[in-house]
Amino acid sequence: MIVATFMLVAGMVLLFGSIFWMWMLVDCATKESDLGNTKIVWLLIILFTHMIGALLYFFVRRPERIYAGAPFSRS
């Protein structure tokens, strides 16, 4: 019973991790700027380091890119 529960939880973590990885890979490939080598570098980081690269992109580069592209006003 415990082994079956563990296998179910591990399977769900792997499934959601892989979906998150694909989402970050597609996000980087479609929305990252073509200027310089940033797109290629981030794609390689995400591709070769899998979940660690996807998390790095999500927490480091993605907010930076969204913030730079978002119009805002300061009053």
PEBELPE-V66328 format. One record per pair of residues at least 24 apart in sequence whose C-alpha atoms are under 10 Angstrom apart, sorted by the first residue. I is the first residue (numbers start at 0). J is the second residue. D is the distance in Angstrom with one decimal. If there is no record, write none. Layout:
# PEBELPE-V66328
<<I:J:D> <I:J:D>>
This chain:
# PEBELPE-V66328
<<13:50:10.0> <16:49:9.1> <16:50:6.8> <16:53:9.3> <16:54:9.9> <17:49:8.4> <17:50:7.8> <17:53:9.8> <19:49:9.8> <19:50:8.1> <19:53:7.5> <19:54:8.8> <19:57:9.6> <20:45:7.6> <20:46:8.6> <20:48:10.0> <20:49:6.5> <20:50:6.1> <20:51:9.1> <20:52:8.4> <20:53:5.5> <20:54:8.3> <20:56:10.0> <20:57:9.8> <21:45:9.2> <21:46:9.3> <21:49:9.2> <21:50:9.7> <21:53:8.5> <22:53:8.7> <22:57:9.9> <23:49:9.9> <23:50:9.6> <23:52:9.0> <23:53:5.8> <23:54:8.4> <23:55:9.9> <23:56:7.3> <23:57:7.0> <23:61:9.0> <24:49:9.4> <24:52:9.5> <24:53:7.4> <24:56:9.2> <26:56:9.7> <26:57:9.6> <26:61:8.8> <27:53:9.6> <27:56:8.3> <27:57:9.6> <27:60:9.4> <27:61:8.3> <30:61:9.5> <30:64:8.9> <30:65:9.6> <31:60:9.4> <31:61:8.7> <31:64:7.7> <31:65:9.9> <32:64:8.8>>
